[in-house]
């Protein structure tokens, strides 16, 4: 009798343990990553053809700032200031491509401003009291032939006064983190409007996100009321892939040129940006810019950082089931020697309590290089299945 009771007791214990084991939660499975956390882009130090005088900075779309000549000092930005004026106008009073926008009636105040600019030997376009001109035409006259009086008219129209508009300019500069930039007027005629190549390049990148701005600075000429046909101050438009952006000169510190260009890198069109300041003449500023563009084109590369179906991480279950996490797409980035590529796996542990099909999205890999910040989705390469009954009954440590 005792033996039977002992056997029964053992069976009950075994059954209880088996039931407890079977009913326990299925353990979560962590993914094991296979990417390095960081990697330095191969290549030795790059020596760019910096201008002999003044300062300069270069960058690339998405990648952001690349390098500067290292001797940047805030100097008069001259007419490059008009890029900020245009940016604020288009943010406050947006235009769609080819939209003329509101019509502004010019007054004696605008005429007086024109004559004052002419008397000060500034760049200006003739206007007349009662003249009807659109927002788009004012922007074109300000950015293409670089009319200072058009910048002043736009500022008064937008903010009610020059002073109020300049306050907006400096607020926007702070938003863009242009720490070495100070605006004193909307046209750049005031030498107290100062900046650096790095700051102006960041401003240019922001302005080029406005489709109408990009359209205007790419125009070599435009027909305007009263004055008729006028031409761009950007004499290298279309050369070396240059599509704009803005010239500036007129002070003893020299000529400036904020530029953008589209170049071919490893068979792909890449947009580069740059700014040169303090050059002896505008022609020298143009030449220096083209030299920088050529050097960037030969040094930049399009690097494939992730290939389609590449294994980024792997799930391995305690019961022997396995699936890789793969990228469903190729990922290529513009790269520059010496930059650091950072990669972080963002995948939560997985509880396989039901079948998980192949192709199921499970987290991502976060990639950072320069201004690049992107998340690449990861999917399961193979199906994952819950554990079988035998494993659940007999497991010990899981």
C-alpha positions as CSV (number, residue, x, y, z in Angstrom):
1,X,0.0,0.0,0.0
2,X,2.8,2.4,0.9
3,X,4.6,1.6,-2.3
4,X,1.5,2.5,-4.3
5,X,1.0,5.7,-2.4
6,X,4.7,6.6,-3.0
7,X,4.3,5.9,-6.7
8,X,1.1,7.9,-6.8
9,X,2.8,10.8,-5.0
10,X,5.7,10.7,-7.4
11,X,3.3,10.7,-10.4
12,X,1.4,13.6,-8.9
13,X,4.6,15.6,-8.4
14,X,5.8,14.8,-11.9
15,X,2.4,15.7,-13.3
16,X,2.4,18.9,-11.3
17,X,5.9,19.9,-12.5
18,X,5.0,19.1,-16.1
19,X,1.8,21.2,-15.8
20,X,3.7,24.0,-14.2
21,X,6.4,23.8,-16.9
22,X,3.9,23.7,-19.7
23,X,1.9,26.6,-18.5
24,X,4.9,28.9,-17.8
25,X,5.2,31.9,-20.1
26,X,7.3,31.3,-23.3
27,X,10.6,33.2,-22.8
28,X,11.3,36.3,-24.9
29,X,14.0,36.0,-27.5
30,X,16.5,38.8,-27.9
31,X,18.0,39.6,-31.3
32,X,21.8,39.5,-31.6
33,X,23.1,42.2,-33.9
34,X,25.9,41.8,-36.4
35,X,26.7,45.5,-37.3
36,X,29.5,47.4,-35.8
37,X,28.4,50.3,-33.6
38,X,30.6,52.8,-35.5
39,X,32.9,52.9,-38.4
40,X,35.2,55.5,-39.8
41,X,34.9,56.2,-43.5
42,X,38.1,55.2,-45.1
43,X,40.5,57.7,-46.7
44,X,43.2,60.0,-45.7
45,X,42.9,63.7,-44.8
46,X,41.5,65.7,-47.7
47,X,43.2,68.9,-48.7
48,X,40.7,71.2,-50.4
49,X,41.7,74.2,-52.6
50,X,40.7,76.8,-50.1
51,X,41.0,80.4,-51.4
52,X,44.2,82.2,-50.6
53,X,42.3,85.1,-49.0
54,X,39.1,85.2,-46.9
55,X,37.4,82.0,-45.8
56,X,35.1,79.3,-47.1
57,X,33.0,76.3,-46.1
58,X,31.6,73.3,-48.0
59,X,28.9,70.7,-47.5
60,X,26.6,68.2,-49.2
61,X,22.9,67.7,-49.2
62,X,21.8,65.3,-46.4
63,X,25.4,64.9,-45.3
64,X,25.5,68.5,-44.1
65,X,28.7,70.4,-43.2
66,X,31.9,68.8,-44.4
67,X,34.7,71.3,-43.8
68,X,35.8,74.9,-43.6
69,X,39.0,76.7,-44.3
70,X,39.4,77.1,-40.5
71,X,39.9,80.9,-40.4
72,X,36.2,82.0,-40.4
73,X,35.4,85.4,-39.0
74,X,32.1,87.2,-39.2
75,X,32.4,89.9,-41.9
76,X,29.8,91.8,-43.9
77,X,27.6,89.3,-45.8
78,X,26.5,92.0,-48.3
79,X,23.7,90.9,-50.6
80,X,23.8,87.3,-49.4
81,X,21.6,88.7,-46.6
82,X,18.8,88.7,-49.1
83,X,18.6,84.9,-48.8
84,X,17.3,85.3,-45.3
85,X,14.9,88.0,-46.4
86,X,13.5,85.7,-49.1
87,X,13.3,82.8,-46.7
88,X,11.2,84.8,-44.2
89,X,8.9,86.2,-46.9
90,X,8.2,82.7,-48.3
91,X,7.6,81.3,-44.9
92,X,5.3,84.1,-43.9
93,X,3.5,84.4,-47.3
94,X,4.0,81.1,-49.0
95,X,3.9,80.8,-52.8
96,X,3.4,77.7,-55.0
97,X,5.6,77.3,-58.0
98,X,4.7,79.7,-60.8
99,X,2.2,81.5,-58.5
100,X,2.5,85.3,-58.6
101,X,1.1,85.8,-55.1
102,X,-0.5,89.0,-53.9
103,X,-0.1,92.3,-55.8
104,X,1.5,95.1,-53.9
105,X,0.9,98.8,-54.9
106,X,4.1,100.8,-54.5
107,X,4.0,104.2,-52.8
108,X,6.1,107.3,-52.5
109,X,7.9,105.5,-49.6
110,X,9.2,102.9,-52.1
111,X,10.2,105.6,-54.6
112,X,12.1,107.5,-51.9
113,X,13.9,104.3,-50.9
114,X,14.9,103.8,-54.5
115,X,16.4,107.2,-54.8
116,X,18.2,106.9,-51.5
117,X,19.8,103.6,-52.6
118,X,20.9,105.2,-55.9
119,X,22.4,108.1,-54.0
120,X,24.3,105.6,-51.9
121,X,25.6,103.9,-55.0
122,X,23.7,100.7,-54.1
123,X,22.2,98.1,-56.3
124,X,18.5,99.2,-57.0
125,X,15.8,98.9,-59.6
126,X,13.6,101.9,-60.6
127,X,10.0,101.9,-59.2
128,X,7.1,104.3,-59.5
129,X,4.4,105.4,-57.2
130,X,1.2,103.4,-58.0
131,X,3.1,100.7,-59.7
132,X,1.5,97.2,-59.4
133,X,4.0,94.5,-58.6
134,X,3.5,90.9,-57.3
135,X,5.2,89.2,-54.4
136,X,7.0,86.9,-56.9
137,X,8.3,89.8,-59.0
138,X,9.6,91.5,-55.9
139,X,11.4,88.3,-54.9
140,X,12.8,88.0,-58.4
141,X,14.0,91.5,-58.5
142,X,15.7,91.1,-55.1
143,X,17.4,87.8,-55.8
144,X,18.3,87.9,-59.5
145,X,19.7,91.5,-60.2
146,X,20.0,92.0,-56.4
147,X,17.9,95.1,-55.9
148,X,18.3,96.5,-52.4
149,X,15.1,98.6,-52.6
150,X,13.1,95.5,-53.5
151,X,14.3,93.9,-50.2
152,X,13.2,96.9,-48.3
153,X,9.8,97.0,-49.9
154,X,9.3,93.3,-49.1
155,X,10.4,93.9,-45.5
156,X,7.9,96.7,-45.0
157,X,5.1,94.8,-46.7
158,X,5.7,91.7,-44.5
159,X,6.4,93.2,-41.1
160,X,5.2,96.8,-41.3
161,X,8.6,98.3,-40.8
162,X,12.3,97.6,-41.5
163,X,13.0,97.3,-37.8
164,X,10.3,94.7,-37.2
165,X,11.5,92.7,-40.1
166,X,15.1,92.7,-39.0
167,X,14.0,91.4,-35.6
168,X,12.3,88.5,-37.5
169,X,15.6,87.9,-39.4
170,X,17.6,87.6,-36.2
171,X,15.0,85.3,-34.6
172,X,15.1,83.0,-37.6
173,X,18.9,83.0,-37.5
174,X,18.7,81.9,-33.9
175,X,16.3,79.1,-34.9
176,X,18.8,77.9,-37.5
177,X,21.6,78.1,-35.0
178,X,23.5,80.7,-37.0
179,X,25.5,81.7,-34.0
180,X,28.0,84.0,-35.8
181,X,25.3,85.8,-37.8
182,X,23.8,89.2,-37.1
183,X,21.4,91.0,-39.3
184,X,21.0,94.8,-39.3
185,X,19.0,95.3,-42.5
186,X,17.1,93.2,-45.1
187,X,19.4,93.9,-48.1
188,X,22.9,93.6,-46.8
189,X,23.8,97.2,-47.5
190,X,24.5,97.7,-43.8
191,X,28.1,96.5,-43.0
192,X,26.7,95.5,-39.5
193,X,24.9,92.6,-41.3
194,X,27.6,90.0,-40.8
195,X,28.1,86.2,-41.0
196,X,30.5,83.4,-41.8
197,X,30.7,80.9,-44.7
198,X,29.5,78.0,-42.5
199,X,26.4,80.0,-41.3
200,X,25.5,81.3,-44.7
201,X,25.8,77.8,-46.2
202,X,23.4,76.5,-43.5
203,X,21.1,79.4,-44.5
204,X,21.3,78.5,-48.1
205,X,20.4,74.8,-47.4
206,X,17.3,76.0,-45.5
207,X,16.3,78.4,-48.3
208,X,16.7,75.8,-51.0
209,X,13.9,73.8,-49.4
210,X,11.5,76.5,-50.6
211,X,10.6,75.4,-54.1
212,X,9.9,79.0,-55.3
213,X,13.3,80.2,-53.9
214,X,15.1,77.4,-55.8
215,X,13.2,78.4,-59.0
216,X,14.2,82.0,-58.7
217,X,17.9,81.6,-58.0
218,X,18.1,79.3,-61.0
219,X,17.0,82.0,-63.4
220,X,19.5,83.9,-65.5
221,X,17.2,86.8,-66.3
222,X,13.6,88.0,-65.7
223,X,11.2,90.6,-67.1
224,X,10.0,93.1,-64.5
225,X,7.6,96.0,-64.5
226,X,9.1,99.5,-65.3
227,X,12.7,98.3,-65.7
228,X,12.0,95.4,-68.2
229,X,14.6,92.7,-68.7
230,X,17.2,92.3,-65.9
231,X,20.0,89.8,-65.5
232,X,21.4,87.7,-62.7
233,X,24.5,88.8,-60.7
234,X,25.5,85.1,-60.7
235,X,27.7,85.0,-63.8
236,X,28.6,81.3,-63.4
237,X,25.0,80.1,-63.3
238,X,25.0,76.7,-65.1
239,X,28.8,76.3,-65.0
240,X,30.2,73.4,-62.9
241,X,26.6,72.4,-62.2
242,X,25.9,75.7,-60.3
243,X,22.2,76.4,-59.9
244,X,22.6,79.5,-57.7
245,X,22.4,80.8,-54.9
246,X,23.5,84.4,-54.2
247,X,26.3,86.8,-54.7
248,X,27.3,89.7,-52.4
249,X,29.9,92.5,-52.7
250,X,30.4,96.2,-52.1
251,X,32.5,96.4,-48.9
252,X,36.3,96.6,-48.3
253,X,36.2,93.0,-46.9
254,X,35.6,91.7,-50.5
255,X,33.1,89.6,-52.5
256,X,31.1,86.7,-51.3
257,X,29.4,83.9,-53.1
258,X,26.9,81.4,-51.6
259,X,26.6,78.6,-54.1
260,X,24.8,75.3,-54.7
261,X,25.7,72.8,-57.5
262,X,24.6,69.4,-58.7
263,X,27.5,67.1,-59.5
264,X,27.8,63.5,-60.5
265,X,29.3,61.2,-57.9
266,X,29.7,57.5,-58.7
267,X,27.1,57.9,-61.3
268,X,24.5,59.6,-59.1
269,X,23.5,63.3,-59.0
270,X,24.5,64.8,-55.7
271,X,23.9,68.4,-54.5
272,X,26.8,70.2,-52.9
273,X,26.7,73.6,-51.1
274,X,29.4,76.1,-50.2
275,X,30.2,79.7,-49.5
276,X,33.3,81.8,-50.1
277,X,33.7,85.1,-48.4
278,X,36.2,88.0,-48.4
279,X,37.4,87.5,-52.0
280,X,39.2,90.3,-53.9
281,X,36.6,90.3,-56.7
282,X,33.4,88.5,-57.6
283,X,35.2,86.7,-60.4
284,X,37.8,85.4,-58.0
285,X,34.9,84.3,-55.7
286,X,33.4,82.4,-58.7
287,X,36.7,80.8,-59.6
288,X,37.3,79.7,-56.0
289,X,33.9,78.2,-55.8
290,X,34.3,76.2,-59.0
291,X,37.6,74.8,-57.7
292,X,35.9,73.7,-54.5
293,X,33.1,72.0,-56.4
294,X,35.5,70.1,-58.6
295,X,37.5,68.9,-55.5
296,X,34.4,67.8,-53.7
297,X,33.1,65.9,-56.7
298,X,36.3,63.9,-56.8
299,X,36.4,63.2,-53.1
300,X,32.8,62.5,-52.3
301,X,31.6,58.9,-52.8
302,X,28.2,57.2,-52.7
303,X,28.7,54.4,-50.2
304,X,26.3,51.4,-49.8
305,X,26.1,51.0,-46.1
306,X,23.4,48.3,-46.2
307,X,22.4,45.9,-49.0
308,X,19.0,44.4,-49.7
309,X,18.5,41.1,-47.7
310,X,21.6,41.8,-45.6
311,X,21.5,40.1,-42.2
312,X,21.5,42.8,-39.5
313,X,20.5,40.7,-36.5
314,X,19.4,37.1,-35.7
315,X,16.7,35.6,-33.5
316,X,17.7,32.1,-32.1
317,X,15.0,30.5,-29.8
318,X,15.8,28.2,-27.0
319,X,13.8,25.4,-28.8
320,X,16.1,25.6,-31.9
321,X,14.0,27.8,-34.2
322,X,16.0,30.7,-35.9
323,X,15.4,33.7,-38.2
324,X,17.6,36.5,-39.4
325,X,16.4,40.0,-39.4
326,X,17.2,41.5,-42.8
327,X,16.9,44.9,-44.6
328,X,14.3,44.8,-47.4
329,X,16.1,47.7,-49.2
330,X,19.5,48.9,-50.2
331,X,20.8,51.9,-48.3
332,X,23.4,54.2,-49.9
333,X,24.8,57.4,-48.3
334,X,27.1,60.1,-49.6
335,X,30.3,59.8,-47.6
336,X,33.4,61.8,-46.9
337,X,36.7,60.4,-45.7
338,X,37.1,60.5,-42.0
339,X,33.4,60.9,-41.1
340,X,32.0,58.4,-38.6
341,X,29.1,56.1,-39.5
342,X,27.1,55.1,-36.4
343,X,24.6,52.3,-36.4
344,X,22.3,51.2,-33.6
345,X,20.0,48.2,-33.5
346,X,16.5,49.1,-32.2
347,X,14.7,45.7,-31.8
348,X,12.7,44.7,-28.8
349,X,12.8,41.1,-27.5
350,X,10.3,38.9,-29.2
351,X,7.8,36.5,-27.6
352,X,7.0,33.7,-30.1
353,X,3.6,32.6,-28.7
354,X,2.1,32.2,-32.2
355,X,3.6,31.7,-35.7
356,X,5.4,34.8,-37.0
357,X,5.6,34.8,-40.8
358,X,8.7,35.6,-42.9
359,X,8.6,39.3,-43.8
360,X,7.3,40.5,-40.5
361,X,8.6,43.9,-39.5
362,X,10.6,43.7,-36.3
363,X,12.3,47.0,-35.4
364,X,14.9,48.9,-37.3
365,X,18.5,49.9,-37.5
366,X,19.2,53.6,-36.7
367,X,21.9,55.1,-38.9
368,X,23.7,58.4,-38.3
369,X,26.4,60.1,-40.4
370,X,26.8,63.8,-40.6
371,X,23.3,65.2,-40.9
372,X,22.0,61.8,-42.1
373,X,19.6,60.3,-39.6
374,X,17.5,57.5,-40.8
375,X,15.8,54.3,-39.6
376,X,15.9,51.2,-41.8
377,X,13.1,48.8,-41.1
378,X,14.1,45.2,-40.5
379,X,12.0,42.1,-41.3
380,X,12.2,38.4,-40.5
381,X,13.9,36.3,-43.2
382,X,12.2,33.1,-42.1
383,X,9.1,32.1,-40.2
384,X,9.3,31.6,-36.4
385,X,7.1,29.1,-34.6
386,X,6.2,28.6,-31.0
387,X,7.8,25.7,-29.1
388,X,6.2,22.3,-29.3
389,X,4.4,20.5,-26.5
390,X,7.3,18.2,-25.7
391,X,9.7,21.1,-25.3
392,X,7.3,23.0,-23.1
393,X,6.7,19.9,-20.9
394,X,10.4,19.1,-20.5
395,X,12.2,22.4,-20.4
396,X,14.2,23.1,-17.2
397,X,15.9,26.5,-17.5
398,X,13.5,28.3,-19.8
